[in-house]
Amino acid sequence: MTHVKICGTANLDDAIVATDAGADLLGFILYPKSPRYVAPETIAAIVRGLRDHTARVPILVGVFVNAAPDEILATLTATGLDLAQLHGDEPASVFAALHGRAFKALRPATRDQALAEADLYGTLGVTAGPQLLLDAYDPRAYGGTGHKADWDAAAAVAQRFDRMLLAGGLTPENVAAAISAVQPWGVDVASGVERAPGRKDHDAVRRFIAAAKSAG
């Protein structure tokens, strides 16, 4: 069954709704320039509240952009997050310092670039969880744009790496088609289930998860 990551989580109510609906991963944005940025102390409070709410807590992912490895590890410890998603221009060399707790998000402009970057980063991802995330290309933004990823390129990557998350422009209406076309390990959504940046549409979250699980 397809794994589902609800990203851009910014408050406890949204985290609980996604968890109760069956999300497998929750993402929290730790890039201060993002409209979905959440301070570490707020994330820590959300994580505590979520653990008080249920014993079935999803994998909790912090999304970082060009942060130093020691900062990433300190933030994971302070917040209670499980993994780091590296969504910037991080070199492959940073993964050794993150002790198997990170995976790379790719934003390739072409199919060839997608395959080359996947080959570089794919074996460096976590052993139990995502190896890679493939997002839409945008030269000016580090994700969260709502633009659709290149599904043909994503499918090629998914054939080489069987634990790839597909992101980029997914919605409750198109996620089943995306899963059929790409056959990813999981799907990732942020803007496609929002009322506003950092504020989820709870009905859309439930419909997205149900559609993804039914398709996968």
Protein Blocks (a to p, Z undefined) as FASTA:
>chain_A
ZZdddehiabfklmmmmmmnopabdcddfbfkbckbccfklmmmmmmmmmmmpmbdcddd
dddehiafklmmmmmmmnopabdcdfblbdfklmmmnnopaccddddfbfklmmmmmmmm
mmmmcfbdcfbdcddddfkbggjnopacdfklmmmmmmmmmcbcceehiafklmmmmmmm
nopabdcdfklmcfbghiacfklmmmmmmmmmmmZZ
